């Protein structure tokens, strides 16, 4: 007769403990990879926005429109409204047409969403975009009007986004920045 022997209770407990230790060690590493991927994506988006807005400003200078408020500049067949050379923070049918990527336009933060919904809107696509938003709706340290891009599963109140914002005082641009906020990624 052959003897059929299974695992002992001690062996099963040891396997469960080893799997538990591996899960405790691997889970933070996986979460860190997800965080790192979100940050890298947002930095790339911010760099693209910075390069794009600098290119629009250069085009405005070439066309002698950098000293004028509310003036249009055309780049690659796309018309962008500028304020003293800084492009207005309009994504749909404007900046979005000049950026490559998998973006989902949510809407205008000022008219479509309002102060209460801009910060709490939860992104369900790869990258969501909210444009024409008073930057103070999202972050009191950002001046002027902004365009905000954030990843799936996040809202702007989570503090994980790329943005382009500018402010002007009627005669010149006082602030123009493309950057990221990563504290909540």
C-alpha positions in Angstrom: 0.0 0.0 0.0 1.1 3.5 -0.7 0.8 6.2 1.8 -0.8 9.5 0.8 0.4 12.3 2.9 -0.7 15.9 2.6 0.7 19.1 4.0 0.9 19.4 7.7 -0.7 22.3 9.5 2.8 23.7 10.4 3.8 23.6 6.7 0.6 25.5 5.7 1.1 28.1 8.3 4.7 28.6 7.2 3.6 29.1 3.6 0.9 31.6 4.6 3.5 33.5 6.7 6.0 33.6 3.9 3.3 34.8 1.4 2.2 37.5 4.0 5.8 38.7 4.3 6.2 38.9 0.6 2.9 40.8 0.3 4.0 43.3 2.9 7.3 43.8 1.2 6.0 44.0 -2.4 2.8 46.1 -1.9 4.7 49.3 -1.0 7.0 48.8 -3.9 4.1 48.4 -6.2 2.4 51.5 -4.8 5.6 53.4 -5.2 5.9 52.4 -8.8 2.4 53.7 -9.5 3.2 57.0 -7.7 6.4 57.3 -9.7 4.6 56.6 -13.0 2.0 59.3 -12.2 4.7 61.8 -11.3 6.7 61.1 -14.4 3.6 61.4 -16.6 2.7 64.7 -15.0 6.2 66.1 -15.4 6.2 65.1 -19.0 2.8 66.9 -19.5 4.1 70.0 -17.7 7.3 70.1 -19.8 5.1 69.7 -23.0 2.9 72.6 -21.8 5.9 74.7 -21.0 7.4 74.1 -24.5 4.1 74.7 -26.2 3.4 78.0 -24.4 7.0 79.2 -25.0 6.5 78.4 -28.7 3.3 80.4 -28.8 4.9 83.3 -27.1 7.8 83.2 -29.7 5.2 83.2 -32.5 3.4 86.2 -30.8 6.8 88.0 -30.7 7.4 87.2 -34.4 4.0 88.5 -35.3 4.4 91.6 -33.1 1.5 90.6 -30.9 3.3 90.1 -27.6 2.5 93.6 -26.4 -1.2 93.4 -27.0 -4.0 91.9 -24.9 -6.6 89.5 -26.3 -4.8 88.9 -29.7 -4.9 85.7 -31.7 -1.9 83.8 -32.9 -2.1 80.9 -35.4 0.2 77.9 -35.1 -0.1 74.9 -37.4 -3.6 76.0 -38.4 -4.8 76.3 -34.8 -5.8 79.8 -33.5 -4.8 80.5 -30.0 -5.9 83.6 -28.1 -3.1 85.3 -26.3 -2.6 88.0 -23.6 0.6 89.8 -24.1 2.0 86.7 -25.8 0.9 84.2 -23.1 -1.6 81.8 -24.5 -5.0 81.7 -22.9 -5.7 78.5 -20.9 -8.2 77.1 -23.4 -7.7 73.3 -24.1 -10.7 72.5 -26.3 -10.1 73.5 -29.9 -6.9 75.3 -28.9 -4.0 74.0 -26.8 -5.3 70.5 -26.8 -5.0 70.4 -30.6 -1.3 71.1 -30.4 -0.5 68.5 -27.6 -0.1 64.8 -28.3 -1.4 62.4 -25.7 -4.4 60.5 -24.4 -6.3 63.4 -22.8 -10.0 63.6 -21.9 -11.5 67.1 -21.8 -13.8 67.5 -18.8 -14.8 71.1 -19.4 -14.5 74.7 -18.5 -13.9 75.1 -14.8 -15.5 78.5 -14.5 -18.7 78.1 -16.5 -19.2 74.3 -16.7 -18.1 73.1 -13.2 -17.8 76.1 -10.8 -15.7 76.4 -7.7 -17.2 73.5 -5.9 -16.9 70.8 -8.6 -13.5 71.7 -10.1 -11.5 70.5 -7.2 -13.7 67.4 -6.5 -14.2 66.0 -10.0 -12.8 62.5 -10.1 -11.0 61.6 -13.3 -12.2 58.3 -15.0 -10.0 58.5 -18.0 -6.2 58.2 -18.4 -5.7 62.0 -18.1 -8.4 64.5 -17.5 -8.3 68.2 -18.5 -10.2 71.1 -16.9 -9.5 74.5 -18.5 -10.4 78.2 -18.0 -10.4 77.9 -14.3 -9.5 80.6 -11.7 -6.4 79.0 -10.3 -7.6 79.8 -6.8 -10.4 77.2 -7.2 -7.6 74.6 -7.0 -4.6 76.1 -5.3 -4.3 79.5 -3.6 -0.6 79.8 -4.4 -1.2 79.7 -8.2 -2.0 83.1 -9.7 -4.4 84.0 -12.5 -6.3 81.5 -14.7 -5.3 77.9 -15.2 -5.6 74.7 -17.1 -5.2 71.5 -15.0 -4.4 67.9 -16.1 -4.7 65.0 -13.6 -4.6 61.2 -13.8 -7.3 58.6 -13.5 -8.6 58.0 -10.1 -7.6 61.4 -8.8 -9.3 64.7 -8.3 -7.5 68.1 -8.2 -8.0 68.2 -4.4 -5.8 65.1 -4.2 -2.9 67.4 -5.2 -1.6 65.3 -8.1 -1.7 67.3 -11.3 0.1 69.3 -14.0 -1.0 72.8 -14.8 -0.5 75.8 -16.9 -1.5 79.2 -15.5 -0.9 82.8 -16.2 -1.9 86.2 -14.8 -1.9 89.6 -16.4 -2.5 93.1 -15.1 -3.9 94.8 -18.2 -0.5 95.8 -19.6 1.7 92.8 -19.2 1.9 89.2 -18.0 2.7 89.1 -14.3 3.0 85.3 -14.0 3.2 82.4 -16.5 4.0 78.9 -15.3 3.7 75.3 -16.4 4.5 72.9 -13.5 3.2 70.1 -11.3 1.8 69.5 -7.9 2.8 66.0 -6.7 2.2 65.9 -3.0 -0.8 63.6 -3.3 0.3 61.3 -6.1 
